[in-house]
Amino acid sequence: MMKSVLNINCSALLFDMDGVLIHSTLAVARVWKQWALERGFDPDAVAAMAQGRPSLTTVRELLPNSDHLAENREVERREMEDLDGVIAAPGSRQLLARLPDHLWALVTSSTKPLTEVRLRAAGLPLPKLLITSNDIVHGKPHPEPFIKGAALVGFSPQQCIVIEDTPAGIRAGKAAGARVLALRTTMPDSELRAASPDWVTDDCSFLQVNDVSPERGISLLVAEQLAIGN
């Protein structure tokens, strides 16, 4: 693993939320495991399956003949109530404080109500620019969320860097045409690498905004990263 500092430039940043800006993995797993047990599924398999994708997608795949919307509302209700351990991820607050609010967007598979509840629980600001599962037809790994996120910040996906923590999110960013920085907060390196991100680092504390200018955009320092792409 290369341990160095890389300076990468972009026009805007597109962040996933869970596992990137906030720690909520344990809360997410608790909800999905309990839901799975009640419906006769393997709890560990379902919890892993649900990471990084809209909950409605998981419900539809597991219960194709159910009332999907009702099941999804139940999952959302439980997730909004279970906020134990939902905190800001290391470095996320400092990173966002250095970014102009029009040069970053949050692109999450959570619903808008759940997004707002979790950000408040973690003490992070509500973003000016936001794409949630309520704003899309096709969830990650489809590129639609990041295509719409790039449109919100006013740049092409190729001018943006996506910051993600799951294979589904990485694939969505790459399919949209963006460069992707993966964080090893949720998944092992082997699974991250299989999705072909451009870079990998530990978490947001390894990222630093070096400069922001109208001419050059965002200069981002990535420490202790593993360079996979260009």
N, C-alpha and C positions, 0 to 999 in steps of 0.2 A: 504494500500500500504506500503510495506516495504521500509524504507529509510535507506540504509546502504551502505557499500562499499564491493564489491565482487571482488576477484582476480581470473581471469580465464586465462588459459594458452592454447596456440595453436601454431601451426607451421607457420601459415600464415593467413592473413585477406583478405576477398573478399568483396569489397565495391560495393553497388549500387551507382549511381551518383545522380540523381534527388531526392531531399528530404533527402539525406544522406550527401553528400559532398558539394552540392550546393543547394541553394534555387531557384527553378524555377517553383514552383507549380502554381503561378499566371500567368506566361507567358504561361505555358502549357494549363491551363484552358482557357485563352483568345483565343488561337488558335483553340482549339477544339470546344469551344462554337460557335465561328463564323462559322467554318466549318459546324457544326451541323445545325445552323440556315439556312444556305444557301441550305442545303439538306433536310430540313424538319424534323429534329430530335429534340428531347428535349435536349437543350444545357447542362443543368446540369447533366442529365443522361449520356450523351456522355462524358463529361469531367471527371466524376467519373469512367466511364468504361475504359477510356484510361490510367489511372494512372498505372504505373508500368509494362506495357506490350508494346511489339513492336507496333508501329503505324499501320503497315501493318496488324496485327491481327485484330485490331479494324475496319479498313477499310473493310476487307474481311467479317467480321461478319455483319456489317451494310449495306454494298452495295455488296451483293454476285454476282451480275450480272454486276458490273462495271469494268472498266479498273483499277484494284487494284494498279498496279505500278504507273500509272499516278496520281491517287488520293493520293497515299502515297508520291510521289515526291512533290505534292502541299502542303501537310501538312508539310513535312520536310522544304520546302522553307520558309513557314511562320514561323516555329519555329526557323529557323536560323536567320530570320530577327527580330523577336520579342525577344529582350534580355533585355527589361526593367525590372528591379528588379532581374535579374539573378546575384546572389552574392554568395560568399563562405558561407557555413553554419557555425554557431558558433562552434569553436573548430576544424574544419576540417583541416585548414592549419597547426595548431600546432600538431595535431595528425599525419598527413602525414610526417611532418618534423622529427618525432621521429622514423619513420619506414624505414628500409633498402628497397630500391626500388625493390629488388628481393623477398621480403616477403609479398608483397601485390599486388593485381590486382583489376582493375576496371571491373565490370561485369554489363553492362548497357543495357537496351532495346532500347536506342537511336542508331541511325546510327553513323558510325565513324565520318563523317563530322560534324554532329550536336554535338557530344560529344566534339570534339576539339574546336568548336566555343564556346560552353557553358563554358568549363573549362577555356579558355582564358578570356572570359568575367568576370568570377569569380576570375581571378587571381590565379588559382591553377595550379600546374605542370601537364604536360601531363604524364601519367603513362608509365612506361617501359613495363608493362604487361596489356593488354587490350582485353576484349571480348565485342563486340558490336552486334547489331542485324545483321550486315553484316557477322558475323562469325558463325551463327547458323542456323539450320533448324527450330527448335522448340523453341519458346520464353517462358518466364515465364508465367504461373507457372510450365512449364515443367522443369525438372532438368538439361537439356542439358547445359544452360549457366554456371551454377556453376560447373558442372562436367568439362567443358572445362577450366573454371577459375582455378580450383584446379590443373589441369594438367599443366597449365602455370607456377604456382608457384612451381611445382614439388612435391606436396603432395597429399594424398588422401583427398576427401572431409571431411572425418571423422576427419582429422587433422586440418581442417580450421574452422574459424568462419566467417559466413556471416553476414554483417550488412545491414539491409534493412528497408524500411519504408512502404511497402504495403503488403497486403495479398498475392498477386500474387508472389511477390519476396520472402516472407517468405516461402510459400509453395514450391517454386522452390528450395530454400536452404535445407529445410527439406527433400524433395524428393531425393535430391542429396546425402543425408547422413551427411550433415554438421550440426553443432550447429548454431543457428540463434539468433542474437541480434537485436531486433526491436527498431526503434526510433519512438516516437510519434510526428513526425513532419508533417505528412500528414493525417493520419487516426485516428479515435477515438480508445481508448483502446479496446472497445468491438470488433471491427473488427480485430484489431491486435491479440487479444487473441484467436479469432475464428480460426486463422491460426496456432496456437500452436507454437509460438517462445519459445526459452529457457529462454530468458530474455528480459525485456523492460526497456528502459531509455528514457530521453527526447531528447537529441541530442548529437553530437560529443563532446560538451564541457563537458559532463559528463563522458568522456572516457579519460584515461591517460595510455600511455605506461610506465609501471613501469620498465621493463627490457627487453633486447633482448640479447640472448646468443645462441651459437651453440648447447649447451647441452639441454637447457630448452625451447628454442624457444622464443615466445613472451609472456610476462606477462602483462596482460591488467587489469587495475583497472576500475571498472564500479561503478559509484556513483549514489545514489538515484535510484536504479533499483528495478524492481518488478521481483523476481525470480519465473519463471513459471515451468521450468524443473529442471534438475539436478543441 
